[in-house]
Amino acid sequence: MLVFVRDNNVDQALRALKKKMQREGIFREIKLHRQFEKPSERRVRERAEAMRRARKLARKRADREGF
């Protein structure tokens, strides 16, 4: 990941870096790897995430079609 520092404004570059990391999901990955997750817990979490994505997609489709 690359962030340019313009006019020695490190604060602005740091803010841009954090925003990029948030978009990429790096913070979520770090949080997940802080402690061991059992395989059964991982499956449950992944299923829940998939259901959440499916609901969100269905909601967006319904909004687009006007329901």
Distance bins in CASP14 RR format, pairs under 12 A and 6 or more apart:
PFRMAT RR
TARGET T0000
AUTHOR 0000-0000-0000
RMODE 2
METHOD distances of the structure
MODEL  1
1 13 0 0 0 0 0 1 0 0 0 0 0
1 16 0 0 0 0 0 1 0 0 0 0 0
1 17 1 0 0 1 0 0 0 0 0 0 0
1 18 0 0 0 0 0 1 0 0 0 0 0
1 19 0 0 0 0 0 1 0 0 0 0 0
1 20 1 0 1 0 0 0 0 0 0 0 0
1 21 1 0 0 1 0 0 0 0 0 0 0
1 22 0 0 0 0 0 1 0 0 0 0 0
1 23 0 0 0 0 0 1 0 0 0 0 0
1 24 1 0 0 1 0 0 0 0 0 0 0
1 25 0 0 0 0 0 1 0 0 0 0 0
1 26 0 0 0 0 1 0 0 0 0 0 0
2 13 0 0 0 0 0 1 0 0 0 0 0
2 16 0 0 0 0 0 1 0 0 0 0 0
2 17 0 0 0 0 1 0 0 0 0 0 0
2 20 0 0 0 0 1 0 0 0 0 0 0
3 9 0 0 0 0 0 1 0 0 0 0 0
3 10 0 0 0 0 0 1 0 0 0 0 0
3 11 0 0 0 0 0 1 0 0 0 0 0
3 12 0 0 0 0 1 0 0 0 0 0 0
3 13 1 0 1 0 0 0 0 0 0 0 0
3 14 0 0 0 0 1 0 0 0 0 0 0
3 15 0 0 0 0 1 0 0 0 0 0 0
3 16 1 0 1 0 0 0 0 0 0 0 0
3 17 1 0 1 0 0 0 0 0 0 0 0
3 18 0 0 0 0 1 0 0 0 0 0 0
3 19 0 0 0 0 1 0 0 0 0 0 0
3 20 1 0 0 1 0 0 0 0 0 0 0
3 21 0 0 0 0 1 0 0 0 0 0 0
4 10 0 0 0 0 0 1 0 0 0 0 0
4 12 0 0 0 0 1 0 0 0 0 0 0
4 13 1 0 0 1 0 0 0 0 0 0 0
4 16 0 0 0 0 1 0 0 0 0 0 0
4 17 0 0 0 0 0 1 0 0 0 0 0
4 20 0 0 0 0 0 1 0 0 0 0 0
5 11 0 0 0 0 1 0 0 0 0 0 0
5 12 1 0 0 1 0 0 0 0 0 0 0
5 13 1 0 1 0 0 0 0 0 0 0 0
5 14 0 0 0 0 1 0 0 0 0 0 0
5 15 0 0 0 0 0 1 0 0 0 0 0
5 16 0 0 0 0 1 0 0 0 0 0 0
5 17 0 0 0 0 1 0 0 0 0 0 0
6 12 1 0 0 1 0 0 0 0 0 0 0
6 13 1 0 0 1 0 0 0 0 0 0 0
6 16 0 0 0 0 1 0 0 0 0 0 0
7 13 0 0 0 0 1 0 0 0 0 0 0
9 15 0 0 0 0 1 0 0 0 0 0 0
9 16 0 0 0 0 1 0 0 0 0 0 0
10 16 0 0 0 0 0 1 0 0 0 0 0
10 17 0 0 0 0 0 1 0 0 0 0 0
11 17 0 0 0 0 0 1 0 0 0 0 0
11 18 0 0 0 0 0 1 0 0 0 0 0
12 18 0 0 0 0 0 1 0 0 0 0 0
12 19 0 0 0 0 0 1 0 0 0 0 0
13 19 0 0 0 0 0 1 0 0 0 0 0
13 20 0 0 0 0 0 1 0 0 0 0 0
14 20 0 0 0 0 0 1 0 0 0 0 0
14 21 0 0 0 0 0 1 0 0 0 0 0
15 21 0 0 0 0 0 1 0 0 0 0 0
15 22 0 0 0 0 0 1 0 0 0 0 0
16 22 0 0 0 0 0 1 0 0 0 0 0
16 23 0 0 0 0 0 1 0 0 0 0 0
17 23 0 0 0 0 0 1 0 0 0 0 0
17 24 0 0 0 0 0 1 0 0 0 0 0
17 26 0 0 0 0 0 1 0 0 0 0 0
17 27 0 0 0 0 0 1 0 0 0 0 0
18 24 0 0 0 0 0 1 0 0 0 0 0
18 25 0 0 0 0 0 1 0 0 0 0 0
18 26 0 0 0 0 1 0 0 0 0 0 0
18 27 0 0 0 0 1 0 0 0 0 0 0
19 25 0 0 0 0 0 1 0 0 0 0 0
19 26 0 0 0 0 0 1 0 0 0 0 0
19 27 0 0 0 0 0 1 0 0 0 0 0
20 26 0 0 0 0 1 0 0 0 0 0 0
20 27 0 0 0 0 0 1 0 0 0 0 0
21 27 1 0 0 1 0 0 0 0 0 0 0
21 28 0 0 0 0 1 0 0 0 0 0 0
21 29 0 0 0 0 1 0 0 0 0 0 0
21 30 0 0 0 0 1 0 0 0 0 0 0
22 28 0 0 0 0 1 0 0 0 0 0 0
22 29 0 0 0 0 0 1 0 0 0 0 0
22 30 0 0 0 0 0 1 0 0 0 0 0
24 30 0 0 0 0 0 1 0 0 0 0 0
25 31 0 0 0 0 1 0 0 0 0 0 0
25 32 0 0 0 0 0 1 0 0 0 0 0
26 32 0 0 0 0 0 1 0 0 0 0 0
26 33 0 0 0 0 0 1 0 0 0 0 0
27 33 0 0 0 0 0 1 0 0 0 0 0
27 34 0 0 0 0 0 1 0 0 0 0 0
28 34 0 0 0 0 0 1 0 0 0 0 0
28 45 0 0 0 0 0 1 0 0 0 0 0
28 49 0 0 0 0 0 1 0 0 0 0 0
29 37 0 0 0 0 0 1 0 0 0 0 0
31 37 0 0 0 0 0 1 0 0 0 0 0
31 45 0 0 0 0 0 1 0 0 0 0 0
32 41 0 0 0 0 0 1 0 0 0 0 0
32 42 0 0 0 0 1 0 0 0 0 0 0
32 45 0 0 0 0 1 0 0 0 0 0 0
32 46 0 0 0 0 0 1 0 0 0 0 0
32 49 0 0 0 0 0 1 0 0 0 0 0
33 42 0 0 0 0 0 1 0 0 0 0 0
35 41 0 0 0 0 0 1 0 0 0 0 0
36 42 0 0 0 0 0 1 0 0 0 0 0
37 43 0 0 0 0 1 0 0 0 0 0 0
37 44 0 0 0 0 1 0 0 0 0 0 0
37 45 1 0 0 1 0 0 0 0 0 0 0
37 46 0 0 0 0 0 1 0 0 0 0 0
38 44 0 0 0 0 1 0 0 0 0 0 0
38 45 0 0 0 0 0 1 0 0 0 0 0
39 45 0 0 0 0 0 1 0 0 0 0 0
39 46 0 0 0 0 0 1 0 0 0 0 0
40 46 0 0 0 0 0 1 0 0 0 0 0
40 47 0 0 0 0 0 1 0 0 0 0 0
41 47 0 0 0 0 0 1 0 0 0 0 0
41 48 0 0 0 0 0 1 0 0 0 0 0
42 48 0 0 0 0 0 1 0 0 0 0 0
42 49 0 0 0 0 0 1 0 0 0 0 0
43 49 0 0 0 0 0 1 0 0 0 0 0
43 50 0 0 0 0 0 1 0 0 0 0 0
44 50 0 0 0 0 0 1 0 0 0 0 0
44 51 0 0 0 0 0 1 0 0 0 0 0
45 51 0 0 0 0 0 1 0 0 0 0 0
45 52 0 0 0 0 0 1 0 0 0 0 0
46 52 0 0 0 0 0 1 0 0 0 0 0
46 53 0 0 0 0 0 1 0 0 0 0 0
47 53 0 0 0 0 0 1 0 0 0 0 0
47 54 0 0 0 0 0 1 0 0 0 0 0
48 54 0 0 0 0 0 1 0 0 0 0 0
48 55 0 0 0 0 0 1 0 0 0 0 0
49 55 0 0 0 0 0 1 0 0 0 0 0
49 56 0 0 0 0 0 1 0 0 0 0 0
50 56 0 0 0 0 0 1 0 0 0 0 0
50 57 0 0 0 0 0 1 0 0 0 0 0
51 57 0 0 0 0 0 1 0 0 0 0 0
51 58 0 0 0 0 0 1 0 0 0 0 0
52 58 0 0 0 0 0 1 0 0 0 0 0
52 59 0 0 0 0 0 1 0 0 0 0 0
53 59 0 0 0 0 0 1 0 0 0 0 0
53 60 0 0 0 0 0 1 0 0 0 0 0
54 60 0 0 0 0 0 1 0 0 0 0 0
54 61 0 0 0 0 0 1 0 0 0 0 0
55 61 0 0 0 0 0 1 0 0 0 0 0
55 62 0 0 0 0 0 1 0 0 0 0 0
56 62 0 0 0 0 0 1 0 0 0 0 0
56 63 0 0 0 0 0 1 0 0 0 0 0
57 63 0 0 0 0 0 1 0 0 0 0 0
57 64 0 0 0 0 0 1 0 0 0 0 0
58 64 0 0 0 0 0 1 0 0 0 0 0
58 65 0 0 0 0 0 1 0 0 0 0 0
58 67 0 0 0 0 0 1 0 0 0 0 0
59 65 0 0 0 0 0 1 0 0 0 0 0
59 66 0 0 0 0 0 1 0 0 0 0 0
59 67 0 0 0 0 1 0 0 0 0 0 0
60 66 0 0 0 0 0 1 0 0 0 0 0
60 67 0 0 0 0 0 1 0 0 0 0 0
61 67 0 0 0 0 1 0 0 0 0 0 0
END
